[in-house]
Structure formats: structure tokens, C-alpha cells
Amino acid sequence: MPCMLIFALIRKPASAFAEKLNCYHDMLWPWTFSVYISFILITWIQLEMVFLQAVSWLHTFYMLLAIAILFVALLPTVRVQYRKPV
């Protein structure tokens, strides 16, 4: 899914199905899905650490990666680039 999302972020293709899942109606669906993916990754890693009752360096790496994805997606310049044309 993340690899397809990279392609979608670059090409910005139209998708009726993806638009139905887009809760930010003023933004393109690839941007919204990058926010979804970051929250899913954060939740997944948190649950994994709770159930394993351990923290590996990989957990830290993927948690920082998810936070970085979310941070970059929420930058004002990125939001302007992925705003739907009026």
C-alpha cells in the first residue's frame, strides 16, 4: 500500500473509490491516505509494543518514520500542493 501511495502522490490519479474514503473533501485522496497510513502505522507499532511488552530499535525506527510522514504531510507547503483545484 505505501508503494502504491507514493505512485499516487507523484501522479495524482483520479479514483472514485478512493474519493469515497477521503474525509478531507478539499484535499486530494493521496494526501489523505498518507495521513491515514501514518496513523495506522503509529497504532500498529503501539499495539505491537504493548502485546510484546518490549521495544526494539525497529519499533523506534518505524514510529519515527510514521511521525515524519505525518509531519511532512501536514506542512503548509505540502497541503497547498495537494489541495483540490477549485
Buried (B, 14 or more C-beta within 10 A) or exposed (E): EEEEBEEBBEEEEEBEEBEEEBEBEEBBBBBBBBBBBBEEBBEEBEEBBEEEEEEEEEBEEBBEBBEEBBEEBEEEEBBEEBEEEE
